C-alpha cells in the first residue's frame, strides 16, 4: 500500500474518532456529573491502553536522565490533551457534533497557519499565503453555514 494513502486513511480515522470520542465521553460525564472527572476517567483508560500496547510491542523507554535536557514546553502536550478532551465533553452536548468539530477545525487551521509560517514546534516552514488564508476563511464560512443551518 502506498504510504501516503495509509497516512491519509489514518488521518481520516483520527478525524472520525474526535466526534465519536466526544459523544462517548459526554455520556460518561452524565454518569460522573463532571466533564473534568469524565476526562480523568477517559485519560486513565487511555493510559492503561497505551501502557499495555507499549508492553506488548516491547517499546523501550528512553533514558530517564535525558528527560531534563528537554525544553519545559515539551511536557505541556498532556495538559493540552486534557483541556481538549474536557472541552469537547463540555461542548458536544451544547453545540452538537458538526458545529463542535467545525469550530475545532477552524481553530486548528488558524493555529496551523501560525505554526507553519514560523516553523514553530519543529514544523517545516510553510509561509502564509493568500491561498492558505482563503482556505481558512472558507472553513470559517463553513462553520457559519453549519452553525446557522
Rosetta blueprint (number, residue, H / E / L):
1 X L
2 X L
3 X H
4 X H
5 X H
6 X H
7 X H
8 X H
9 X H
10 X H
11 X H
12 X H
13 X H
14 X H
15 X H
16 X H
17 X H
18 X H
19 X H
20 X H
21 X H
22 X H
23 X H
24 X H
25 X H
26 X H
27 X H
28 X H
29 X H
30 X H
31 X H
32 X H
33 X L
34 X L
35 X H
36 X H
37 X H
38 X H
39 X H
40 X H
41 X H
42 X H
43 X H
44 X H
45 X H
46 X H
47 X H
48 X H
49 X H
50 X H
51 X H
52 X H
53 X H
54 X H
55 X H
56 X H
57 X L
58 X L
59 X L
60 X L
61 X L
62 X L
63 X L
64 X H
65 X H
66 X H
67 X H
68 X H
69 X H
70 X L
71 X L
72 X H
73 X H
74 X H
75 X H
76 X H
77 X H
78 X H
79 X H
80 X H
81 X H
82 X H
83 X H
84 X H
85 X H
86 X H
87 X H
88 X H
89 X H
90 X H
91 X H
92 X H
93 X H
94 X H
95 X H
96 X L
97 X H
98 X H
99 X H
100 X H
101 X H
102 X H
103 X H
104 X H
105 X H
106 X H
107 X H
108 X H
109 X H
110 X H
111 X H
112 X H
113 X H
114 X H
115 X H
116 X H
117 X H
118 X H
119 X L
120 X H
121 X H
122 X H
123 X L
124 X L
125 X L
126 X L
127 X L
128 X L
129 X L
130 X H
131 X H
132 X H
133 X H
134 X H
135 X H
136 X H
137 X H
138 X H
139 X H
140 X H
141 X H
142 X H
143 X H
144 X H
145 X H
146 X H
147 X H
148 X H
149 X L
